[in-house]
């Protein structure tokens, strides 16, 4: 892969890192990949590389840098406990502002031709939704975004196309929360929802026990088809 670590300027004059992965042609639409709570670890880098191989210029920013730079955690008990602590202390307003800076930096890169999207997983799913509400991207994908139901006041601000993936057996996001998000977007042509039966939260992550290959492949296929239309 043609990948590297780059530095991005924050809105308040600081610097943070992001993982950049370029497509084989060197150019393409832009895509921000937003991490889970384990940081920009090997899984997130692999996801970024997957989408780069599909022709996107991909940037995965370090969301936790204001607490600890370059968090790269595994899925064992100790690292997972640390990951939840980092998520608990995350300043969402700063995080969204940093993601806007990421989107702006990606859009300005010479390799980016055309529009810009975002894909977030778990905590990143919520942040992808908030990034969409900021207007900084042209399309957003939210994989099992925990807490979106608590930020539905921002739903009217989401004017770009948005795609939601949910797990029917999600232990963190109850069916009532999914119903609330659907209700907030009812009658709006820019929102699309998919609920995957028989799978749990985190089904896309092959490093975790809840990984489910069929659901992950189906969601990825749907995401690619949708992005090919929205970022054309």
Backbone as CSV, one residue per row, in Angstrom:
resi,resn,N_x,N_y,N_z,CA_x,CA_y,CA_z,C_x,C_y,C_z
1,UNK,0.831,-1.201,0.000,0.000,0.000,0.000,0.867,1.252,0.000
2,UNK,0.372,2.297,-0.638,1.031,3.599,-0.624,0.444,4.391,0.532
3,UNK,1.001,4.190,1.717,0.449,4.808,2.923,1.538,5.530,3.696
4,UNK,1.099,6.489,4.524,2.039,7.268,5.326,1.290,7.955,6.454
5,UNK,2.033,8.507,7.394,1.448,9.316,8.461,1.690,10.780,8.113
6,UNK,0.625,11.576,8.188,0.760,13.001,7.896,0.299,13.807,9.106
7,UNK,0.627,15.071,9.107,0.245,15.967,10.197,-0.838,16.924,9.712
8,UNK,-1.812,17.169,10.576,-2.928,18.061,10.256,-2.963,19.191,11.276
9,UNK,-3.254,20.390,10.814,-3.380,21.544,11.719,-4.789,21.593,12.288
10,UNK,-4.883,21.700,13.612,-6.186,21.787,14.267,-6.720,23.212,14.217
11,UNK,-7.986,23.366,14.582,-8.606,24.685,14.551,-8.006,25.631,15.575
12,UNK,-7.352,25.059,16.602,-6.768,25.908,17.646,-5.242,25.938,17.580
13,UNK,-4.702,25.719,16.391,-3.283,25.946,16.166,-2.346,24.845,16.607
14,UNK,-2.862,23.631,16.811,-2.011,22.509,17.178,-1.899,21.544,15.993
15,UNK,-1.155,20.467,16.207,-0.944,19.476,15.156,-1.337,18.090,15.663
16,UNK,-1.971,17.305,14.785,-2.254,15.908,15.125,-2.028,15.043,13.897
17,UNK,-1.872,13.751,14.128,-1.504,12.834,13.060,-2.723,12.175,12.432
18,UNK,-2.548,11.706,11.213,-3.570,10.942,10.510,-2.876,9.960,9.580
19,UNK,-3.525,8.817,9.379,-3.017,7.775,8.484,-3.587,8.010,7.098
20,UNK,-2.708,8.223,6.125,-3.103,8.487,4.743,-2.821,7.248,3.904
21,UNK,-3.832,6.799,3.160,-3.662,5.673,2.254,-4.166,6.079,0.876
22,UNK,-3.308,5.921,-0.134,-3.619,6.377,-1.483,-4.040,5.213,-2.372
23,UNK,-4.922,5.463,-3.328,-5.351,4.408,-4.252,-4.256,4.084,-5.255
24,UNK,-4.366,2.946,-5.942,-3.328,2.561,-6.915,-3.097,3.612,-8.001
25,UNK,-4.149,4.323,-8.403,-3.990,5.357,-9.432,-3.409,6.645,-8.882
26,UNK,-3.391,6.767,-7.547,-2.858,7.970,-6.919,-3.861,9.083,-6.733
27,UNK,-5.042,8.958,-7.367,-6.060,9.996,-7.263,-7.441,9.370,-7.122
28,UNK,-8.363,10.138,-6.535,-9.731,9.655,-6.408,-10.520,10.519,-5.458
29,UNK,-11.790,10.199,-5.238,-12.587,10.926,-4.240,-11.970,10.759,-2.852
30,UNK,-12.284,11.662,-1.964,-11.741,11.610,-0.612,-12.652,10.865,0.341
31,UNK,-12.037,10.222,1.337,-12.803,9.472,2.325,-12.116,9.568,3.681
32,UNK,-12.854,10.073,4.677,-12.363,10.115,6.058,-12.859,8.858,6.762
33,UNK,-11.944,8.074,7.301,-12.294,6.899,8.097,-12.143,7.276,9.575
34,UNK,-13.225,7.093,10.338,-13.221,7.515,11.742,-13.203,6.279,12.633
35,UNK,-12.216,6.222,13.467,-11.870,5.072,14.284,-12.939,4.637,15.283
36,UNK,-12.783,3.401,15.748,-13.484,2.935,16.938,-12.707,3.413,18.164
37,UNK,-13.079,2.912,19.333,-12.456,3.407,20.567,-11.027,2.892,20.767
38,UNK,-10.590,1.941,19.925,-9.243,1.380,20.078,-8.190,2.176,19.313
39,UNK,-8.577,3.309,18.773,-7.622,4.175,18.094,-7.406,3.811,16.638
40,UNK,-6.429,4.458,16.032,-6.058,4.136,14.653,-5.109,2.929,14.731
41,UNK,-5.723,1.778,14.997,-4.940,0.551,15.179,-4.802,-0.200,13.858
42,UNK,-4.307,-1.419,13.936,-4.049,-2.159,12.705,-5.340,-2.428,11.926
43,UNK,-6.433,-2.647,12.640,-7.703,-2.887,11.964,-8.149,-1.652,11.182
44,UNK,-8.125,-0.493,11.816,-8.568,0.735,11.146,-7.657,1.052,9.968
45,UNK,-6.362,0.831,10.122,-5.454,1.041,8.986,-5.783,0.086,7.841
46,UNK,-6.135,-1.152,8.175,-6.499,-2.117,7.145,-7.792,-1.715,6.442
47,UNK,-8.758,-1.188,7.211,-9.998,-0.694,6.610,-9.697,0.468,5.666
48,UNK,-8.825,1.378,6.112,-8.428,2.499,5.258,-7.787,1.989,3.966
49,UNK,-6.929,0.984,4.094,-6.273,0.427,2.906,-7.291,-0.248,1.980
50,UNK,-8.301,-0.909,2.568,-9.352,-1.521,1.749,-10.015,-0.482,0.848
51,UNK,-10.416,0.623,1.454,-11.104,1.649,0.678,-10.161,2.359,-0.289
52,UNK,-8.882,2.446,0.068,-7.917,3.006,-0.884,-7.809,2.105,-2.107
53,UNK,-7.833,0.791,-1.904,-7.790,-0.131,-3.031,-9.038,-0.019,-3.901
54,UNK,-10.115,0.496,-3.331,-11.341,0.732,-4.095,-11.325,2.078,-4.806
55,UNK,-10.214,2.794,-4.703,-10.066,4.012,-5.486,-10.213,5.307,-4.725
56,UNK,-10.284,5.239,-3.384,-10.465,6.451,-2.587,-9.144,6.915,-1.980
57,UNK,-9.012,8.230,-1.842,-7.912,8.811,-1.083,-8.390,8.873,0.364
58,UNK,-7.789,8.061,1.231,-8.343,7.820,2.562,-7.465,8.441,3.638
59,UNK,-8.117,9.082,4.595,-7.426,9.694,5.721,-8.126,9.271,7.009
60,UNK,-7.368,8.636,7.912,-7.904,8.187,9.207,-7.219,8.968,10.323
61,UNK,-7.888,9.982,10.878,-7.250,10.851,11.873,-7.209,10.222,13.259
62,UNK,-6.252,10.670,14.039,-6.104,10.268,15.440,-7.093,11.082,16.277
63,UNK,-8.216,10.480,16.632,-9.278,11.203,17.343,-8.896,11.504,18.794
64,UNK,-8.095,10.645,19.407,-7.786,10.782,20.838,-6.547,11.626,21.124
65,UNK,-5.988,12.294,20.121,-4.686,12.931,20.295,-4.650,13.951,21.409
66,UNK,-5.771,14.573,21.746,-5.765,15.571,22.821,-5.587,14.925,24.198
67,UNK,-5.855,13.620,24.283,-5.608,12.888,25.522,-4.281,12.133,25.458
68,UNK,-4.083,11.438,24.335,-2.867,10.655,24.124,-2.666,10.486,22.630
69,UNK,-1.491,10.819,22.164,-1.238,10.767,20.730,-1.035,9.336,20.246
70,UNK,-1.551,9.068,19.049,-1.304,7.820,18.329,-1.696,6.579,19.129
71,UNK,-2.903,6.599,19.655,-3.430,5.432,20.369,-3.583,4.278,19.382
72,UNK,-3.044,3.121,19.762,-3.087,1.928,18.911,-3.290,0.726,19.832
73,UNK,-4.543,0.405,20.108,-4.867,-0.597,21.114,-5.331,-1.907,20.480
74,UNK,-5.164,-2.983,21.245,-5.637,-4.296,20.836,-6.982,-4.566,21.514
75,UNK,-7.551,-5.739,21.229,-8.895,-6.037,21.705,-8.896,-6.898,22.973
76,UNK,-7.783,-6.903,23.707,-7.736,-7.636,24.964,-8.398,-6.828,26.075
77,UNK,-8.527,-7.436,27.240,-9.274,-6.807,28.331,-8.643,-5.503,28.803
78,UNK,-7.332,-5.493,28.975,-6.660,-4.297,29.488,-6.780,-3.137,28.506
79,UNK,-6.530,-3.394,27.232,-6.605,-2.328,26.241,-8.035,-1.854,26.038
80,UNK,-8.985,-2.766,26.124,-10.388,-2.376,25.974,-10.829,-1.483,27.122
81,UNK,-10.362,-1.781,28.329,-10.673,-0.915,29.461,-10.108,0.487,29.243
82,UNK,-8.886,0.561,28.741,-8.279,1.859,28.450,-9.047,2.580,27.345
83,UNK,-9.495,1.821,26.341,-10.242,2.412,25.229,-11.530,3.063,25.713
84,UNK,-12.236,2.384,26.622,-13.473,2.955,27.154,-13.188,4.203,27.992
85,UNK,-12.070,4.218,28.694,-11.699,5.414,29.455,-11.441,6.596,28.527
86,UNK,-10.742,6.341,27.437,-10.481,7.407,26.470,-11.780,7.930,25.873
87,UNK,-12.694,7.029,25.536,-13.976,7.452,24.982,-14.762,8.284,25.995
88,UNK,-14.742,7.857,27.255,-15.490,8.559,28.302,-15.006,9.992,28.466
89,UNK,-13.722,10.215,28.294,-13.147,11.546,28.496,-12.985,12.344,27.200
90,UNK,-13.525,11.825,26.116,-13.413,12.545,24.842,-14.267,13.810,24.863
91,UNK,-13.684,14.913,24.465,-14.426,16.157,24.274,-14.994,16.130,22.859
92,UNK,-16.311,15.856,22.748,-16.914,15.675,21.429,-16.838,16.927,20.574
93,UNK,-16.977,18.085,21.184,-16.922,19.329,20.404,-15.550,19.492,19.756
94,UNK,-14.493,19.249,20.536,-13.142,19.305,19.971,-12.955,18.233,18.912
95,UNK,-13.477,17.028,19.173,-13.315,15.919,18.231,-13.960,16.243,16.890
96,UNK,-15.166,16.793,16.924,-15.841,17.146,15.673,-15.082,18.256,14.957
97,UNK,-14.600,19.237,15.709,-13.812,20.312,15.095,-12.547,19.753,14.447
98,UNK,-11.917,18.774,15.104,-10.726,18.149,14.532,-11.069,17.362,13.270
99,UNK,-12.240,16.760,13.247,-12.670,16.037,12.049,-12.982,16.995,10.899
100,UNK,-13.528,18.149,11.219,-13.736,19.167,10.186,-12.384,19.604,9.618
101,UNK,-11.396,19.790,10.503,-10.041,20.126,10.034,-9.479,19.022,9.156
102,UNK,-9.761,17.755,9.531,-9.312,16.613,8.735,-9.957,16.641,7.355
103,UNK,-11.263,16.855,7.326,-11.982,16.893,6.053,-11.454,18.017,5.169
104,UNK,-11.223,19.169,5.756,-10.719,20.299,4.979,-9.311,20.022,4.432
105,UNK,-8.476,19.383,5.277,-7.117,19.056,4.842,-7.142,18.023,3.724
106,UNK,-8.046,17.063,3.836,-8.149,16.034,2.791,-8.660,16.637,1.490
107,UNK,-9.665,17.477,1.588,-10.231,18.088,0.370,-9.194,18.943,-0.354
108,UNK,-8.254,19.506,0.392,-7.239,20.377,-0.204,-6.079,19.609,-0.831
109,UNK,-6.001,18.299,-0.592,-4.876,17.529,-1.123,-4.978,17.387,-2.646
110,UNK,-3.852,17.441,-3.335,-3.880,17.357,-4.803,-4.349,16.003,-5.315
111,UNK,-4.251,14.959,-4.484,-4.680,13.636,-4.930,-6.197,13.489,-4.981
112,UNK,-6.912,14.388,-4.292,-8.365,14.260,-4.195,-9.032,14.906,-5.402
113,UNK,-9.772,14.100,-6.128,-10.538,14.596,-7.261,-12.014,14.336,-6.969
114,UNK,-12.791,15.351,-6.909,-14.213,15.170,-6.664,-14.614,15.354,-5.219
115,UNK,-15.642,14.625,-4.825,-16.284,14.860,-3.535,-15.597,14.122,-2.393
116,UNK,-16.170,14.347,-1.182,-15.563,13.835,0.045,-16.620,13.159,0.905
117,UNK,-16.318,11.953,1.380,-17.227,11.225,2.259,-16.563,10.885,3.580
118,UNK,-17.355,10.321,4.501,-16.844,9.877,5.794,-17.498,8.560,6.165
119,UNK,-16.716,7.666,6.778,-17.239,6.409,7.316,-16.727,6.280,8.741
120,UNK,-17.660,6.089,9.693,-17.265,5.932,11.080,-17.828,4.655,11.676
121,UNK,-17.069,4.073,12.592,-17.444,2.815,13.213,-17.585,2.999,14.728
122,UNK,-18.712,2.544,15.285,-18.941,2.593,16.733,-18.907,4.062,17.187
123,UNK,-17.979,4.443,18.062,-17.826,5.848,18.425,-17.662,6.700,17.171
124,UNK,-16.929,6.172,16.210,-16.734,6.887,14.952,-18.008,7.047,14.155
125,UNK,-18.983,6.137,14.367,-20.273,6.278,13.704,-21.012,7.510,14.178
126,UNK,-20.976,7.746,15.493,-21.562,8.969,16.049,-20.835,10.199,15.507
127,UNK,-19.505,10.132,15.456,-18.739,11.280,14.983,-18.953,11.520,13.491
128,UNK,-19.172,10.460,12.726,-19.480,10.624,11.304,-20.803,11.356,11.124
129,UNK,-21.776,11.011,11.950,-23.072,11.709,11.940,-22.886,13.195,12.278
130,UNK,-22.088,13.482,13.294,-21.865,14.871,13.682,-21.067,15.626,12.624
131,UNK,-20.150,14.928,11.963,-19.406,15.563,10.876,-20.343,15.896,9.727
132,UNK,-21.284,14.996,9.447,-22.282,15.277,8.413,-23.097,16.515,8.773
133,UNK,-23.455,16.639,10.041,-24.233,17.797,10.494,-23.449,19.093,10.381
134,UNK,-22.129,18.998,10.384,-21.295,20.207,10.268,-21.261,20.743,8.846
135,UNK,-21.615,19.894,7.873,-21.570,20.309,6.476,-20.213,20.167,5.816
136,UNK,-19.263,19.520,6.506,-17.893,19.455,5.982,-17.680,18.337,4.973
137,UNK,-18.642,17.389,4.856,-18.497,16.279,3.909,-19.724,16.217,3.004
138,UNK,-19.570,15.499,1.900,-20.645,15.391,0.920,-21.509,14.148,1.120
139,UNK,-21.061,13.220,1.968,-21.820,12.009,2.282,-21.209,11.399,3.532
140,UNK,-22.020,10.674,4.304,-21.521,10.086,5.546,-22.138,8.712,5.758
141,UNK,-21.327,7.794,6.297,-21.767,6.443,6.633,-21.530,6.225,8.116
142,UNK,-22.535,5.677,8.802,-22.457,5.451,10.244,-22.674,3.968,10.537
143,UNK,-21.613,3.275,10.911,-21.721,1.891,11.346,-22.006,1.858,12.839
144,UNK,-23.153,1.315,13.220,-23.568,1.153,14.624,-23.057,2.299,15.506
145,UNK,-23.511,3.507,15.143,-23.072,4.700,15.848,-23.784,4.858,17.185
146,UNK,-23.109,4.534,18.256,-23.706,4.648,19.583,-23.910,6.090,19.996
147,UNK,-25.101,6.420,20.456,-25.367,7.755,20.965,-25.974,8.708,19.961
148,UNK,-26.142,8.286,18.715,-26.766,9.174,17.727,-28.159,9.583,18.202
149,UNK,-28.837,8.644,18.854,-30.204,8.925,19.339,-30.236,10.043,20.377
150,UNK,-29.081,10.372,20.954,-29.009,11.453,21.941,-28.654,12.795,21.312
151,UNK,-28.477,12.800,20.003,-28.093,14.035,19.297,-29.033,14.297,18.122
152,UNK,-30.288,13.967,18.287,-31.228,14.114,17.173,-31.601,15.566,16.890
153,UNK,-31.208,16.474,17.783,-31.390,17.895,17.497,-30.545,18.320,16.295
154,UNK,-29.515,17.519,15.962,-28.647,17.829,14.825,-29.160,17.216,13.519
155,UNK,-30.171,16.371,13.605,-30.671,15.707,12.398,-31.071,16.693,11.299
156,UNK,-31.761,17.811,11.613,-32.117,18.759,10.541,-30.904,19.378,9.848
157,UNK,-29.749,19.367,10.543,-28.541,19.951,9.959,-27.852,18.999,8.991
158,UNK,-28.244,17.730,9.017,-27.643,16.748,8.109,-28.328,16.881,6.753
159,UNK,-27.730,17.624,5.876,-28.298,17.866,4.547,-27.684,16.965,3.484
160,UNK,-26.523,16.385,3.777,-25.888,15.494,2.801,-26.498,14.100,2.899
161,UNK,-26.306,13.253,1.903,-26.761,11.863,2.001,-26.074,11.148,3.168
162,UNK,-26.827,10.322,3.882,-26.277,9.618,5.037,-26.812,8.192,5.064
163,UNK,-25.918,7.253,5.370,-26.230,5.828,5.375,-25.973,5.265,6.762
164,UNK,-26.952,4.570,7.322,-26.840,3.995,8.662,-26.831,2.469,8.582
165,UNK,-25.855,1.847,9.245,-25.820,0.396,9.409,-26.009,0.079,10.902
166,UNK,-26.985,-0.780,11.221,-27.233,-1.171,12.612,-27.266,-2.687,12.741
167,UNK,-26.934,-3.179,13.926,-26.999,-4.605,14.244,-28.253,-4.877,15.062
168,UNK,-29.025,-5.876,14.645,-30.300,-6.163,15.312,-30.104,-6.613,16.757
169,UNK,-28.964,-7.248,17.064,-28.719,-7.756,18.416,-27.731,-6.878,19.180
170,UNK,-27.642,-5.611,18.802,-26.665,-4.698,19.403,-26.920,-4.529,20.897
171,UNK,-25.922,-4.885,21.706,-26.054,-4.748,23.142,-25.867,-3.332,23.642
172,UNK,-25.385,-2.438,22.784,-25.158,-1.043,23.165,-26.215,-0.103,22.592
173,UNK,-26.824,-0.498,21.492,-27.807,0.360,20.831,-29.122,-0.403,20.739
174,UNK,-30.065,-0.129,21.627,-31.334,-0.869,21.604,-32.167,-0.532,20.377
175,UNK,-33.116,-1.411,20.078,-33.984,-1.213,18.922,-34.760,0.096,19.021
176,UNK,-35.075,0.509,20.245,-35.795,1.774,20.427,-34.955,2.960,19.966
177,UNK,-33.636,2.879,20.167,-32.750,3.963,19.724,-32.716,4.031,18.206
178,UNK,-32.648,2.870,17.560,-32.666,2.833,16.091,-33.976,3.420,15.575
179,UNK,-35.085,3.054,16.242,-36.392,3.580,15.839,-36.442,5.098,15.975
180,UNK,-35.816,5.635,17.014,-35.806,7.093,17.215,-35.028,7.797,16.098
181,UNK,-33.899,7.199,15.697,-33.110,7.800,14.620,-33.891,7.744,13.306
182,UNK,-34.526,6.595,13.049,-35.336,6.482,11.835,-36.462,7.516,11.830
183,UNK,-37.080,7.718,12.971,-38.176,8.686,13.064,-37.686,10.096,12.761
184,UNK,-36.482,10.414,13.244,-35.927,11.757,13.030,-35.667,12.034,11.555
185,UNK,-35.437,10.954,10.772,-35.161,11.113,9.346,-36.332,10.668,8.476
186,UNK,-37.469,10.405,9.084,-38.630,9.926,8.331,-39.034,10.932,7.253
187,UNK,-39.288,10.431,6.059,-39.718,11.289,4.961,-38.602,12.056,4.284
188,UNK,-37.366,11.802,4.684,-36.236,12.520,4.089,-35.490,11.596,3.128
189,UNK,-35.339,12.048,1.911,-34.754,11.208,0.871,-33.251,11.007,1.044
190,UNK,-32.611,11.806,1.894,-31.157,11.729,2.000,-30.676,10.658,2.964
191,UNK,-31.582,9.964,3.678,-31.181,8.975,4.681,-31.586,7.567,4.263
192,UNK,-30.664,6.626,4.487,-30.934,5.225,4.172,-30.491,4.372,5.364
193,UNK,-31.302,3.366,5.708,-31.036,2.527,6.874,-30.966,1.052,6.477
194,UNK,-30.035,0.336,7.119,-29.965,-1.117,7.002,-29.777,-1.701,8.402
195,UNK,-30.591,-2.668,8.756,-30.462,-3.375,10.029,-30.134,-4.827,9.722
196,UNK,-29.082,-5.355,10.338,-28.570,-6.692,10.042,-29.021,-7.663,11.132
197,UNK,-29.823,-8.627,10.732,-30.395,-9.577,11.675,-29.341,-10.564,12.177
198,UNK,-29.477,-10.935,13.439,-28.652,-11.999,14.002,-27.221,-11.622,14.306
199,UNK,-26.878,-10.328,14.263,-25.500,-9.921,14.533,-25.471,-8.856,15.620
200,UNK,-24.294,-8.715,16.237,-24.114,-7.815,17.369,-23.286,-6.598,16.950
201,UNK,-23.198,-5.652,17.858,-22.379,-4.452,17.707,-20.949,-4.859,17.320
202,UNK,-20.369,-4.148,16.377,-18.985,-4.417,15.982,-18.829,-5.526,14.968
203,UNK,-19.894,-5.881,14.266,-19.834,-7.032,13.361,-18.872,-6.849,12.203
204,UNK,-18.454,-5.614,11.930,-17.528,-5.384,10.821,-16.074,-5.645,11.193
205,UNK,-15.751,-5.706,12.477,-14.346,-5.781,12.912,-13.895,-7.225,13.042
206,UNK,-13.021,-7.658,12.145,-12.576,-9.050,12.128,-11.651,-9.389,13.297
207,UNK,-11.250,-8.409,14.079,-10.402,-8.681,15.240,-11.180,-8.937,16.516
208,UNK,-12.507,-8.889,16.439,-13.342,-9.045,17.626,-14.254,-10.263,17.481
209,UNK,-14.672,-10.854,18.627,-15.476,-12.079,18.573,-16.815,-11.905,17.859
210,UNK,-17.367,-10.695,17.841,-18.676,-10.491,17.216,-18.616,-10.291,15.700
211,UNK,-17.409,-10.401,15.148,-17.278,-10.289,13.694,-18.169,-11.310,13.003
212,UNK,-18.887,-10.834,11.986,-19.772,-11.715,11.217,-19.501,-11.441,9.736
213,UNK,-18.873,-12.414,9.079,-18.368,-12.192,7.733,-19.463,-11.786,6.760
214,UNK,-20.599,-12.471,6.796,-21.636,-12.198,5.810,-22.178,-10.779,5.971
215,UNK,-22.487,-10.396,7.209,-23.015,-9.052,7.446,-21.980,-7.996,7.093
216,UNK,-20.713,-8.258,7.434,-19.653,-7.303,7.117,-19.512,-7.123,5.609
217,UNK,-19.547,-8.240,4.878,-19.418,-8.160,3.426,-20.617,-7.458,2.800
218,UNK,-21.806,-7.764,3.308,-23.015,-7.143,2.772,-23.010,-5.636,3.033
219,UNK,-22.641,-5.238,4.255,-22.606,-3.813,4.593,-21.542,-3.077,3.785
220,UNK,-20.404,-3.715,3.594,-19.339,-3.083,2.810,-19.766,-2.932,1.347
221,UNK,-20.399,-3.972,0.807,-20.879,-3.880,-0.567,-21.898,-2.776,-0.742
222,UNK,-22.815,-2.692,0.212,-23.816,-1.630,0.161,-23.167,-0.258,0.285
223,UNK,-22.166,-0.158,1.156,-21.469,1.118,1.345,-20.755,1.537,0.068
224,UNK,-20.057,0.604,-0.560,-19.334,0.923,-1.794,-20.282,1.342,-2.911
225,UNK,-21.392,0.607,-3.052,-22.347,0.957,-4.094,-22.938,2.340,-3.841
226,UNK,-23.250,2.613,-2.582,-23.850,3.895,-2.204,-22.847,5.041,-2.412
227,UNK,-21.602,4.834,-1.968,-20.592,5.875,-2.142,-20.326,6.147,-3.622
228,UNK,-20.369,5.105,-4.447,-20.113,5.310,-5.879,-21.154,6.232,-6.499
229,UNK,-22.358,6.248,-5.933,-23.395,7.151,-6.422,-23.257,8.538,-5.802
230,UNK,-23.042,8.586,-4.483,-23.053,9.863,-3.782,-21.813,10.712,-4.045
231,UNK,-20.687,10.056,-4.298,-19.441,10.810,-4.512,-19.053,10.868,-5.980
232,UNK,-19.983,10.527,-6.863,-19.688,10.558,-8.300,-19.375,11.982,-8.743
